[in-house]
Structures are given as structure tokens and as C-alpha cells.
Amino acid sequence: MENKSLWTTNISPKIEKSLDKDIDVDVLIIGGGLTGISTAFYLKDSDMNIALIEQDKVGYGVSSRTTGKLTYLQELIYHKLEKNFNFKISKLYLDSQKEAIKLVVDNIKKYNIDCDLIKNDSYTFTNDENEISKFKLEENFFKKAKIEYSTTKNLPIEHPCKYALKVSDTYVFHPLKYILELKKICLDKGIMIYENTRALKLSKEDDFYICSTESAKIKAKKVVISCHYPFFVIPGFIPLKTHIEKSYVTASKVNQIEKFNAITNTYPIKSIRYHEDKNRYFIYAGNSHKLCDKLDRKCEYNKLEKEVKEKLNKQVKYIWTNQDIMTNDNLPLIGCIKKDDSNLLIGTGYNTWGMTNATIAGKILSDIILKNKNRYINLFNPNRPVSIDKIKNLVLNSYFNGKAYALTKFKKNYKWYKEKVRFETRNGKNLGIYIDNEGTEHIVRNLCPHMKCSLIFNEKDKTWDCPCHGSRFDIDGNVIEGPSVYSIKIDDKK
Ligand SMILES: Cc1cc2nc3c(=O)[nH]c(=O)nc-3n(C[C@H](O)[C@H](O)[C@H](O)COP(=O)(O)OP(=O)(O)OC[C@H]3O[C@@H](n4cnc5c(N)ncnc54)[C@H](O)[C@@H]3O)c2cc1C
């Protein structure tokens, strides 16, 4: 069993050089996941000077660890949006997801992109009788929205299911292959892409933004923040508007694929799909939880592996984890971060439906930059008015984030770690020490530079993880996932 995403196996993209000199551009895109690359793609035919910087490799962030479904059946989201907002908003969200699917499929056809696209049916299902009433509410929405759907008590495979909703015209694909092809198209069109180039700071000077990286400065008229979790708190206050959800994903080799994908509507979410390239795989995700809720990562990995083996009778070939940003009102945050500044844009908060939402974000953000009309600009406006759910979840998120912060400060749960991890205070600094198989001590500062939470050690991935906002660091303290842009090496100042 390999501890890596199926999508990153057998792929070796050409890496672009990092930025080593100051540049001056019209548009700077920070982050090369599906959001950033889609934005660049929809700007490629303009005569603007565009640069995209990526701290690692384009496509290798959250987008390379998804289940890669392109569907508008997203658990039971529509009746929730209808209740929280109204039918019109919920229907508009549905339209945006259908449009995103069409955009991806059209791109794949137009550019002949080989990314294992398969058209299949999507199901949301439950094995709990008490949940069926919620499915009826979703059905009411579909009837009003004139969406074709059907219901069933069986999934296409043998799997516990008391009730399910099914829609067609949905797809699954290989997300990384798609992103890497968009990257090539952008490069051919003259977009500058710099990999291994991390944005450290963004400041405003007169009418320009200045972005500092480790070895250069970028002067830009407009900036798109597409780095998943922004590395700054102000503007935007993203930690107040969101929480992070973590899930675990497995891929097992199978002889035959089935043309459907499915997901449950209650936590912990279970998600199923198949994938076919040279081999055939059954992909199963589960154990989703709020980032700060279950801190023993190895235990969650083991539970999922056991479930796949014992209940689904399959051998796990690949296992990995992923985390996504959940917004307080279930709608993504796409558009201008500040009300009075159309030059600073963001696309994030996709509530685990980022294949469609990052695509539509790319279209919306490029339309804002090009001053084109787009019917979804108000829907996803990050400065939209406060809703009831938003307030409720703001309180809940603050509570959970506070709880995680307190837990990591005061309760070091040593039973999570076998003999390999120690915590110490030296010269007033809290340290985390991981001892590898050769007995070498790897010492880091046990403090996330982003908002000063203490870290937990993830024994499976061998990383130090922040349970508050999701930053991750390797055993030697190098940052591998934001929002922190700084490392936790013991001599670092941050
Ligand atoms: C378990 C799981 C399964 C999912 N499955 C699905 C699915 O089936 N269908 C679906 O629609 N959605 C799915 N999602 C959601 C989807 O994966 C995400 O919403 C989406 O990939 C986010 O894309 P992104 O471009 O915003 O982020 P990313 O792909 O993470 O891109 C952001 C990029 O920015 C870079 N970056 C970060 N900080 C900096 C910096 N300071 N400077 C420069 N670069 C930086 C990162 O390295 C990264 O490459 C799933 C999510 C999870 C957790």
C-alpha cells in the first residue's frame, strides 16, 4: 500500500523554473490549483501580461487529492440553500454547477485532453431511514427546478442503501491530467508560470499590488488569490467565514469498473467512484471530520483501510488524505475580497465541490478582470450579506477553532504517538521532536506561524499538522501546505 494520491502516480510533468527576478504584470495569479489554472486559462486570449506563481508544482495541491467527480448532485445541498436563502439562489447555484461541468467537458473535447473522462450517473444515498425525509425535500427542489431525477433503494453495486437520489449528465475524470493540460495551453499562449515560487507577502502601493516571494518582487495591477487557504487574515477574514474538513481516500485495484459515483448525505461522508486508465480502480473516501475534531490522524487512516478490507472486501493500493474549506453558508467565496477594490480577487471555500466550483471561479474571476458580465458574480460575492446559517456557523466555527487551539496547547495526547515523538520546552520555545528509524532527532518549533496554534504529529504522513487552519510541515519544519508560508525550523523568527 502506498501513502500517496492515485492521481500523482505515473505522472511526471515538466516543471517550470522559479521566479528569480522582479517582474511587472497586469495580472498575478497566486496558486496553481484548478482555480488558478482555470483563471489563467480563461484569460489566455486577452492581451494582458499574466503571471501565475505556484509554491510547489502546478496541480499538486488539494486538487490532486480529490475524488475527481464532476457532478451537480452534491449531497443534499439544494434544499439547504433554498431554506437558508431562497429558491432563486439555490437554482442559480445549480445552474453554475451545470455550467461548470459543461465548461470542463467542452474544454476536454475542444483541446482533445486525455484525462480519463467517463460520463456516469451520480447518486446521493443513505442507509438511515430517518434521513429519507431530507431526500424528499431535495426532490421537491428538483421538481420545482425541473431537473430530471429518479429514486431507488439500491446502488448499482451491492452496498447498504435504504434510499438514493440519482441524476445523469455527470462525469468523473483524472483531475491532475486535466490541470496539466490546461497548464500547457496557458504556457503556449504566453502566460508566465513560475513553479517552486511562494508568495510570502502582499502589500498595496498606490494603484499596484506588490507580492514578495523568496527571491523577487512582482508588481501587479490585479491579483487573484487562488492558493486555497489565503496566507493572510486581513482582508477577507477567511478563518471567521470558514472551517476545514478533512477526509481520507483509498484506491483499490478491481477487475471491472461501474459507471456511477455515489456519496452519502450525513457525516462521516462516504464517497464512491471508479476510475480506469491502464488499470481499474475502486475509489472510496470516508471518515470526514472537522479538522480540529479528530486529532489522531493515524487512527483515522487505519479505520478507513480496515473498513475497505473488511466491509468492502478490497485491498487498498493507495491511501491519502485531503482537506477542503467549508464556508459558513454553503456557498463558495468567489470575487472581490474587499467591497471597494476590484483589483484583489479570490476563489476559495468550495465545500468539497471544487472541481465544478474552481472551474466556475476561473470563469467568474476572468470575467471580472475582463469587465465581462457574469450572472454568478453576486451569488458568490465574498462580501454577500449575512444569512442565518452564516451567523450560526460563525459561532460554531469560532468555538471549534478555539477548542482545537486550546486542546493542542494544554493536552498533548501522548498515547497517539508511539515512542517516536517528544515535546519539550527549551529557552522558552515549545519544541516538537520526531525520532526517525535511525534514531536521528528532527526538532521543530511546535507553533504554527499562521495563527500560533500548536501542532500535532501525523505519524502516517510524517508531518506536523495544524489542527486549526490546516497548515502542514515536514519533519524538518519545511512548510508543505498553507495557509502558513513560513517554516517551523527552530531558528526561524516567525
Ligand atoms: C476528500 C476530498 C474529495 C474531494 N472530491 C471532490 C470531487 O470529487 N469533486 C469536486 O468537485 N470537488 C472535490 N473536492 C474539492 C476539491 O478538491 C477542492 O475544492 C479543489 O481542488 C480546490 O482547488 P484550489 O485550486 O482552490 O486549491 P488547490 O488545488 O490546493 O490549489 C492551490 C494551490 O496554491 C498553491 N499555494 C498555496 N499557497 C501558496 C503561496 N503562498 N504561494 C504560491 N502558491 C501557493 C498550492 O501549492 C496549491 O497548488 C474534494 C475535496 C476533498 C477534501
The ligand as an ORCA input file, in Angstrom:
! r2SCAN-3c Opt
* xyz 0 1
  C     -11.505     14.260      0.185
  C     -11.919     15.289     -0.825
  C     -12.502     14.868     -2.015
  C     -12.928     15.814     -2.940
  N     -13.533     15.371     -4.075
  C     -14.086     16.258     -4.925
  C     -14.835     15.812     -6.052
  O     -14.980     14.616     -6.289
  N     -15.405     16.746     -6.843
  C     -15.288     18.075     -6.588
  O     -15.894     18.879     -7.309
  N     -14.518     18.533     -5.564
  C     -13.921     17.662     -4.725
  N     -13.188     18.098     -3.659
  C     -12.899     19.534     -3.513
  C     -11.759     19.987     -4.415
  O     -10.725     19.055     -4.383
  C     -11.191     21.354     -3.954
  O     -12.225     22.216     -3.601
  C     -10.364     21.991     -5.058
  O      -9.417     21.069     -5.545
  C      -9.663     23.246     -4.566
  O      -8.917     23.771     -5.637
  P      -7.996     25.038     -5.418
  O      -7.428     25.407     -6.723
  O      -8.765     26.076     -4.674
  O      -6.881     24.554     -4.397
  P      -5.501     23.790     -4.675
  O      -5.644     22.717     -5.648
  O      -4.934     23.442     -3.343
  O      -4.605     24.905     -5.343
  C      -3.999     25.929     -4.589
  C      -2.531     25.994     -4.989
  O      -1.942     27.135     -4.404
  C      -0.625     26.826     -4.006
  N      -0.242     27.770     -2.957
  C      -0.661     27.792     -1.658
  N      -0.087     28.828     -1.011
  C       0.691     29.476     -1.916
  C       1.532     30.608     -1.843
  N       1.680     31.287     -0.687
  N       2.211     30.993     -2.960
  C       2.068     30.290     -4.132
  N       1.277     29.195     -4.241
  C       0.596     28.802     -3.153
  C      -0.726     25.379     -3.523
  O       0.528     24.745     -3.562
  C      -1.737     24.796     -4.498
  O      -1.117     24.168     -5.595
  C     -12.748     17.187     -2.698
  C     -12.145     17.606     -1.522
  C     -11.742     16.684     -0.578
  C     -11.138     17.161      0.692
*
